[in-house]
Amino acid sequence: MNFDIPEDLQSYLAVLDRFIEDEIEPLVNKDDNIRFFDHRREDARTDWDRGGLPNEDWEALLSEARQRADAAGHYRYPMPKAFGGQDGTNLGMAVIREHLAAKGLGLHNDLQTEHSIVGNNVGLLLMLEYGTEEQKEEWIEPLLNGQRGFAFGITEPDHGSDATYMETSASRDGDGWRIQGEKTWNTGIHKANYDMILARTSGKPGDGDGITAFLVPTDASGFEVGEMLWTFNMPTDHGHVSLDNVHVDQSAVFGGEGRGLQIVQHFFNENRIRQAASSLGAAQYCVDQSVQYAQERKPFGKALATNQGIQFPLAELQTRCEMLRALIHKTAWMMDTYGNFEVSDKVSMCNYQANRLCCEAADQAMQTHGGLGYSRHKPFEHIYRHHRRYRITEGAEEIQIRRIAGYMFGFMKQRAPKGVES
């Protein structure tokens, strides 16, 4: 087995580094854009007069960075070459996302907003996989150029981790459907033209089948975005949505009637492995910064690094980084080789471990740096506040562990990789 990063991918990391140096860093230092990355002034990102929404100047800056990355050929890396991408792999995305996150917070890769110069355009990837020919004709170009997008209406106020018990329902009405229900934590809904609403169309609560995905216009009659939910890390783009007798026609069905959870699972597995890689990168950043500081800081006449109380916790974290990196690369490679649904247990392992690791590494970085680490003169408290979210939102870590146990003890099934007996 060869654990080396492929040469072409290693070379591409250097290309991305040069792009960041030549295009992104000058943009950060232009017109006081640095205020959005100065942790003492991160309030600049939040428009408190609009209910805590992202500041429009902040979002415009993110858009400018994405446009530059797209013009340079980086933003569409995971997309097919036919659509301007590079046919990027899951392994490639994992390596790139870790690399960018390990550079620290910045306009090149701001995890709080899911922004990166190498895009994770889940909506487009799902459209290519599950859209009808008519939907692809209508959606692909606007998705590519950022003129149209959709949020994800999955979670409900009374049903979080278990989507099979969702109360939102859709019933046939002539040639279309009527949708009734509520969704919460709809990230990006403040800008989205559409919301991918999952609703039960048949079966009973708890059934995995009978849930359908609908692409619902956010300006449809009866569709209302209520409060924006404030979080540990502001600003917020997470909305509470209600659907009161919302009508859509048959063309709104996405991925086939009753197959909504398959779409969600596809999205979750791809997104979770990439997000795990980002958490690993952020954890590695915290460890690296702590090691450097411990060698420079000299209280009582000797470097902090000479104390085992400093060495041992960081050595433990570095060991976990190395082990997790190997599992993430293996899992991403297996996804590329065998498909998304054959390694769900390993995706869950990577995800909950990486998110927990990042929070612990950020906490240790604060401890190693002392008062300075706790302050907003360093990014560790921001990293902690942001990545603490992922121990819940990517599927609570308890749910991830439950999934792993389900596969271990035979309560859940997944297809065995090709050439491997199930």
N, C-alpha and C positions, 0 to 999 in steps of 0.2 A: 504494500500500500504506500502511496506517495502522499505525504501531508503538505508538500510545498504548495503555496499559492501559485496557480498557473502563471507563466511568464507574461502572457499578454495582459492578464489582470493586474499583475504587479506593475507593469509599465503604465497601465491606465491610471493607477493610483497617483503616479508621478505627474501625469497629464492633468489630473484633477487638482493636484496641489499647485501647479503652475497657474491654472485658471483662477483659483482662489486668490493667489498672490497678485495676479495681473488685473483681474476684473472685480472681484468681490471685496477685497480689503480696501481698495480706493473708494468704492461705493459706501462702505461703512464709515469712512473718514470724511465724507462729503456732507456739507450742510448740517452739521451736528447730528447726523444719523447715529453717531456713537451713543447718543442718549438712550437708545433702545437696548443697548448692550452694557451700559454702565449700571451695575446692579443696584447702585444707590439711587438711580433714577428710573428704575424699571416701571414705575408708575406711568412713564411716558407712553407705554404700550396700551394703557387702558383709558377709555373714554367714559369717565364716571358720569357725565351728563347724559349719556345714552344707555344707562343701565349696566355699565361695566363692559360694554362691547369693545372689541379691539379698535384702537385708534386708527382712523382711516389712513393717516400718513404712514403708520407702521405697516398696514396691509399693502399700501402702495409700494413701499420699499421691498417687501417680500416678493411682490409681483414683478418688480423690476429685476430682482436677482434671478427669478425663474425665467424671465424672458431672455436675459443674457445667457443663462445656462442652456436654454433651448436653442438659441442662435449658435452657440458653440458646439451643439450636438450632444450635450451631457444629460439634459433633463429627461429625455425619453429613453434613456439607456435600457430599461427592462422591456420596452415595447418592441414589437416586430419591426424588422427593417422596412417593410412595406409602408409603415406609418412613421418613418423617420427615426426609429429606434435602433438599437444595436443587438436585438435578440438576447438581451441580458438574462442571465440565469439566476436562480435563487441563490446559488453559491456566490455568484458575482455580487448580487445585491447585499448579501450578508457581509461579505468582506468590505464592500464599499461603505455600508452604513456604519460598521464598527470603526473603520478608518476615519470617517468624518467626525463621528461622535468623540473619538479619542483625541481630536484636536481641540476639544473644548467647545463651549457655546459660541455661536456666531452666526452671521448671515449665511454662511455656507451650509449650515445645518442646524436649524433652530427647532429642537424637538417639541417645545411647548406648543407649537402651531403645526406640527407634522410637516414643516417646510424643509426642503433640502434641494440642493442644486442637482441632485440625482433623484428624480421624482418617484413617488410611490402612488401613481395614478390608478388607484384600485378601481374606480368607476369605469375607466376606459378598459382595463384588463378584463373586468367582468362583462362589459358590453361585447368585447371581442369573443368571449367564451360562451355567453348565454343569450346575447341579443338575437332577435329575428333579423332577417335580411332587411326588412323595412326599418327596424329600429337602428341597425347599423348605419343605414343610409342617412337617417335623420340625425343620429347622435355623434358619430365618430369624429367628424370634422369639428363641430363645436366643442367637443371634449378635448380634442387636441390643442385647440387655440385658446382654451379657457373661457369661451363665451357661454358655456353651459356646463352644469355639473349637478350632482345630486348628493344629498345627505343620506344618512342611513337611519331609518325609523324602525329600530329593532326593540330596544329596551322599553319596558312599560313601567308605570309608577308602582304597580303591585307585583310585577313579574320581571325580575332582573336577569339573573343567570339562566333561568329555565325558560327559554323562548317557546317551548312546546305548550305552555299554559297561557299564552297570550290571550287577552280578552278582545283585542281589536279584531273585528270581523268584517267580511265583505260578502255581500249577497248579490246574486244576479238581478239585473234590472234591464230588461230588454236586451239590447246589444252590448250593454256595459255592466258596471258594477256600482254598488253603493257601499261606502266604507264608513264604519262607525268605530270610534275608539280614541285612545290617547297613547302618545309616545313621549318618552323623556330622554334626556342626554343626547339630543340630536345635534351632534357636533357639526359646525359649519352651516347650520340652518339659517343663520342671519344673512347669508349671501346666496344660498342655493336656490336655483330655479325649480328644482324638483326634490322630492323626498322619496326614497325607496322605502315604501311602507310594507311591512310584513303583516298579513292579516289571515285569520283562519277562514277558509272557504269551504271546508268539509271536515269530517271527522269530529273527534271529541278532545277535550283538554288532555294534554299529555301525549297525544299522537304526534309522531315525527312527520307523518305525511299530512297533507291537507292544508298546509300553510303556503300562501301564494305571495309573491313579491309584486308590488305595483309601483310604477313610476308616476307619482302624483304631483301635478303642478302645485307649487306653493301658493299660487294666486287663485286656486280653485275655490269656488263658493263652499263655505263650511270648513275650510282649512285655516287654522289659526295658530300662530306662534305666540304663546303666552309669555311667561317669565323666562328670562335668561338666568340659568342657575349659577350662582357665584361659587367659586372654588378656592381651594388652598392656594392655587397659583392663578392669579388674574393676568390678563382679562379673560372673559368668558365668551365662548361661541357655542355654548351648550344650551339648547332651547327645549322647553316643554311644549309639545304640540298636541292639539286636539283636532279631531276630524268628526264633524257633525253632518252625517248624511252626504258625504262628499261623493260626487259622481265622476267616474272615469269610464272611458270606453275600453273595448277589448284590447286595443293597441297598447294600453298601459301595463298589461300583464308582462312581466319580465322573467324569462327563464322557464316558462311553462306553468300551467295551473298545478298547484299542489307541491311544487318543487322548491319553494322558497328557502327552506333550511339548507338544501344542498348548496345554494348560492352563498348563503351566510358561511357555511363551513369552508367553502373554497376561499372566501375572503379572509376568514379568521386564520386559517393555516398559513397563507402567504404573508398576511400582515404580522402575525405573531412571530414568525421566524425573523423577519426584518426588524421588528421592534425589539426582539431579544438581542439581536446584534447591536442595535443602538444602545441599549442599556449596558451591554458588555463594554462597548467603547467608552461610555461615560464613566463606568466603574474604573476602567483602566486609566482614564484621565485623572480621576481622584487619587488613585494609588501612585501614579507617576509624579503628580504634583506634591504629594505628601513625602515621597522619598527624597525629592529634590529639596524641599523645605527642611526636612530633618537633617540633611547634610549641611545646610547653610546656617541653620539656627543653632546658637551656641550659648545656652543658659548655663550658669555655674561653671563656665570656662571650658565646656566640651560640647561637641555636636550632639544634638538630640539623637542622631542616628546610632550613637554608641550605646544607647539604652535598649535593653531587650524589651522593655515595656512598649517601646516604639517599634522595634524591629518585628516582633512576633505577630502582632495583629496585621501588619502590612504584608508580612510573608504569607500568612494564612489567606489574605484576600488575593494576593498574586497567584497563589496555588489554585484557588477557585477560578480565577480568570482563565488560567491556562486550561484547566479541565473543561470549563464551559465552552471555551473557544473551539476545542476539539469536537465537542458534541454538536455545537451549532454548525460547524463546517460539514460534519458528517450528515446531519439531518438535512441541511440545504442540498447537499449533493444527492442524497436519497430522493428528495422531492424532485430534483431534476431528472433523476434516473428512472424512478418508479412511479412518480405521480404524487399529487398533493394529499391524497386520502390514505396512503399506505403508511404514513409515519406520524399520525396524529398524536400518539403517545409521546413520541420524542419531541414534537413541537411543543407540547405542554410542558415537558421537562425543561426545555430550553427557556421557555417564556417565564415561568414562575421563578426559576432559579436566577435568571438574569435580572429580573426586576427586583428581587429581594437582594441580590448581590449589589446592585447599584445603590440602593438605599443604605446598605451597610457600609459601602465604600465611601459614600458622601458623608455619612455620620462619622466615620473614622478620620476622614480628611479634616472635618471640623475639629475633632479632638486633637489631632496632631498639630494643627495650626493654632490651637488655643483660641483666645478671644478674636484674633484676626479671622480665623476660619468661620466663626459664628457670625461675623459681621458681613455686611454687604460689600465689603472691599474685595471679597473673594466669592467665587461662583458656587461654592459647595452647598450653601443653604438653598440656593435657587435650584440646583440639580436635585437635591433631596425633595423639595416641594413638588417639582415636576414629576420625577420618576416614582414618587409615592403613589401617584395616580394609577400607574400601570399595574400595580399589585391588585387593582380592582377592575379597571376598565377593559383590560384585554381578556376578561374572564378572571374572576377573583382567583387568587392562588389556591384557595381551598377547592374551587371547581376544577382547576387544572390538576391538582393532586388526585381528586376524585376520578377524573378521566383516566389518569395513568393507572390507578387501581382497578378501574373498570376493565381495561384491557388486560391487566395482569391476571385478574381472577375470572376472566371469561364472561363478565356481565356485558361487555361491549365487544364489538367485532370491527376489525378493519382488514381491508384486503392485504394479503401478504405480498411483499415485493416479488417481482418476477424472478423465477428460479429458486424461490424459497418456499418450502412447504408450510402451509398454514396449520 
